[in-house]
Amino acid sequence: MKASFEKYLLEFKRPSGTSRGVLKKKSTYFITIDNGKKKAIGEAALFRGLSADDVPEYETKLQEVCDHIEKYQDNFHEELRDFPSIVFGLEQAFLKLKNASGYCFENSFTEGSKGIPMNGLIWMGDQNFMHDQIEAKLADGYSCLKLKIGAIDFEKEMDLLSELRKRFTTDKLEIRVDANGAFLPHEALAKLARLAALDLHSIEQPIRAGQVSEMAELCKETPLAIALDEELIGVQSIVSKRNLLAQISPQYIILKPALVGGFLACDGWIKLAEEMNIGWWITSALESNIGLEAIAEYTASKNTNMYQGLGTGKLFTNNLTSKLEIRDAKLWMSQP
């Protein structure tokens, strides 16, 4: 068995804004494993500045893993726990080698008979740019929109959301927002109260990750459902996961396989969340189509009817070819 990796630079069609700044390019890594009979590719989707394994020795570790791939084959989940994006990439490659179809997960989605309901993502930008995105998504038939907030003036964001809610009642349009930790703890509850008045579904990560006691208090007092996102990054052991969820007691968690350590790690989070009556959904994190396809296959295997936060692969000018397509605000795997 042989393995190698390649660095790949994804380029955005348009600079994309978050509360952490504007993204123009994103590097990722492809791991190829050859077992002598066939080859399979997985994406180690490192997210600079966000991934727990964004460390100087990352490529050195990737090379070491590739040089000793047989050593890692059966125990990489444990051995590479501190490198969640590498675990994510290896999972994909090994699952593709295992399955005759070449898919990571085989289900009605990969057969092309079922689509995954999606939220339409509205990127940060000036008020006009966000308004134009909203109109485009509504025209495409989305009945759930997620707006990234926290980069422009909060009052302008409230105006956008208020206008949207006046046009569409909750039974016509579900609205989610993602603050990416933009609110300060002392101001968060007041802002959540104003957002809740608009009958929003939820808010992701209202305050910066790592403020566990503040987040716990916020989840206890909030009038608007809170979903943990960045808070889950770097939390690896089952004991740590259980303690975090028990202490904060959020209404939802957001699972990003590339950031939390792959599909097996997501399974662990889901099991704990369901035991504690915490809701969940799955979100991509700017992967190429290699990683995105795998995440979509995994998501479909969960048979959930909740809107998922998967990308469309259309953000980049140089993405790899894919069988993914959007029809009627759902993600589908096209068939030959």
N, C-alpha and C positions, 0 to 999 in steps of 0.2 A: 504494500500500500504506500502510495506517495501523495504528498500534499505540497501545495505552494500557495502564495498569496500575492495579490496585486492591489496597489492603491489606485483609487479612481476618484476623480474630482467632478462632482455634479455641479452644473451651473444653472442658476435660477433664470427663468425667462424674465422675471421682474424681481428686483430686490424685495424681499418679504420681511415685513416688520413684526417683531414681537417686543414684549417689554424688556427683553434682554438685548435688544438692538436689532439692526437690519442685517439680514442674511443675503449675501450675493452668491456665495459658493459653499459647498459642503463636501468634505472628503469622506470617503467610505472605503471599505476593503472587501475584496472578493477572495474567498478561500476555495480552492479547487482540490478535490480529493479523487484520486484514481485508485480503484481497488484491483486493477488488472483486467476487469471485465467492462466497466463503464466509469465515466467521470461524472461528478456532481459538483455544483457550485452553491455555496452559501455566502450570505453577506454578513460580515462583521461590521455592523452599522454603528460605528463610533460617532458620537455627537460631541464635538469639541466644546468644552466649557460647561457641559451638562452631564455626560456619562461619568459614572463612578470610576471607570478605567481610563479616563483621559490623563495618562501619565507619560512622562518622557520615554520610558522603556517599552511603550506599547508595541512598536514594530519589532523590537528585539524579542518580545514575548511571542508575537505572532510567528516569527521565524523559528523560534525554539519549538513551538507547537507543531509547525509543519515538518520540521526535521525529525520529530519523534512522534508522528501521528499515531502509530500503532500503540504506543504507550498510553496515549490519551483516549483512545477509542472507547473504552468501557467505563472510564471514570472522570471524564472531562467536566461533568457538572460540578463535582466536588473539588477536583484539582484546580479548576479555573474559576472558582467562585468569585474571586476578586477581579475577574475580567468578563463581566456579563455580556458585552457585545461579542466577544470571541466565542463564548458558549452559544450565543444566538446563531452565529455563523456556522459553527460545527453541527449544531442540531439540524439545521437545514440540509447540509451536505450529507450527513449520515442518514437522515430520513429519506432523502431522494435515492440514495444508494440502496436502501432497504426495500423501498416500494417499487414494484415493477413499472408502475405508471410514471414514475419520476416526480410525482407530487410529494410534498411533505405529508399532507393529509388528504385522504380520498373520501369524498362525500358528494352530496347533491350539488354543491357549489362547483366542484371540479368537473362534475358531469355536465354542467351547464344548465341544470334544471331549476336552480334556486339562486336568487340574488340576495345580497346582504344590504339591509336598509342602512342608509348613510345620513350623517348630518352634513349639511353644506357648510364648509368652513369659510369664514369671512376674515381675511387678513387685516392686520392693523395698517393704518395709513391715514391720510387726511379724511375729513368728513365726506367729501365728494367721492373719493376712491372707495371708501367702505360702503357708501350708498349705492354706487354702481355695482359693486359685487353682490350686494343684497338683491338688487333687481334682477341680476343675471341668474342667481340661484333660484329665486322665486319663479322665474320664467322657465327654468329647467325642471320645475315640479317638486322641489324640495319642500318637505313639510316639517323639517327640523333644521334650524340654523344654529351654528356656533360662532359667536363673535369673540375675537381676541380683543380684550380691552386693557387699558392701563398705559397706553403710549401717548394718546392725545388727551386733551382736557376732559375730565370726567363729565362735566356738564354737557359737552358736545356728544359724548357717548350716550348719556342719558337721553338726549334729544333723539338720537338715532333709534334707540330701543323703544322709546315712547311712541314714536311715529309708527314703528313696526307693529307694536302691540295694538295701537288704535285701528290699524288696518286688518289685523288678523287676531281672532280670539284664540284661546288656548287649544280648543278642539280643532282648529285649522292649522296652527303653527306652534311647534315647540321651540322655545328659544333657550339656548344655553350660552353661557359666557365663560371665558377663560382669562383670568387675570395674571397668570404666570407669576404669582407672588408680588404683584405690583402695589398692593395696599399696605399701609403701615398698620400695625396691630391696634393702635389707639383710635384709628379712623375707620377700621374695617366694618365694625358692627353697624355704624350709621349708614355706610354705603350699602351694606347688604340689605338694610331695611328699605332703602329707596329702590334698590333693584327688585326686591321681593314684591313691592307694590305693583310691579309690571307683570306679575304672574310668570316669572321665569322658571325654567325647569331646575336649574342648578348653576353653581359657579365652581370652576376648577381653581384650586390653589389660590385663594384670595390673598394670603400673606406668604412671605418667603418661607421655603422649607427649612426645617431645623429648629423652628420655634414651637416645640411640641406642646408646652404648657399653654401658650397663647392660642395655638390652633385648637387644643382641646376645649378651652373656654369658649372659643368662637363657635365650635360645633355644638356646644351645649346651649348657647344662647341664640344662635342664628335663626332668622325667620325664613332663610333661603337655604335649600339643600346644598351642602358643600361636598365637593369631590376632591380627594387627595390625588395628586399627580406627581410632581417632583418630590414630594415627601417620601415616596416609596423607593427612590433611587438610592442604591447603596445598602439597602436593608436586605441581608442575605439569608440569615438563618431563620428557621421556622419560629424559634423562640422570640427572636427580635421582631419578626413580622406580627406575631400574635400580641406581643407587648405593645407595639405601636398602635395597632388597631384598637386594642382594649383601652389604651390611655386616651386616644383622641376621639374614638367613637364617631367616625365620619358617617355621612349618609351614603356616600359612594366612594369607590376607588377607581382610578383610571389605570389600566394596564398597558404598558408599552413594552412589548417583548424584548426589543433591542436594549432597553434601558434597565429592565429588572432582571435580566439573566435568562431570557428565552422562554420556551413554552412550558417546560416542566416547572419553572419558577412561577409562571402565571397560574398554573394549576394549583400550586400551593397557596397563592394569594386568594384565588377564587374559593377554595375549600374553606379557608379561614373566614373570608367575608360572608359566605353563605351561613356558616355556623353562627355568626354574630348579627345576622339579618342586615348586612351592609350590601347595597347594590353595587354593580360593577359594569363597566364596558371596556372595550379594547380600542386602542388608538395607535396609529402608526406614528413614526417620528422622523419624517423626511428621509426614509430609506429609498434606495433605488427600486426599480420594479422587481429585482430579485428578492429582496427582503419583503417588499409589499405583497407580492404574490403569496409568500409563505405565511405571512400574518393573516391574510384574507382566508387562506385555506384553514388555518387554525381557528379563526373566529367562526367560520361556518360550522366547524365541528362541534361548537358549543350550543348550537340550535337555539340561540336567543333571538327574540323578535325586537329587542331594544335597538335604537339607532346607534350605530357604531361610528367611531371617528377615524375611519380609514382614508388614506390619501388616494388620489386618482392617478398618480404617476405623471400628471401633466405639468407639474411645476418646473421641470427641468428641460433645458434645450437639448441635452445629450443623454437622456435616459435610455436604458436598454429596451429592446422590443419586448412587448408583453401581450398576453392574451386577455388582460383585464380591460373592461370597458364599463362605462356608466350608461345605464338605461333606466329611465323612470326613477331617477334618484336612488338607484340601487347599484351596487358593484356586482358585476357578472364576470364569469370566466367564459370567454367566447370559445366556440367549438369550431373545428375545421369544417 
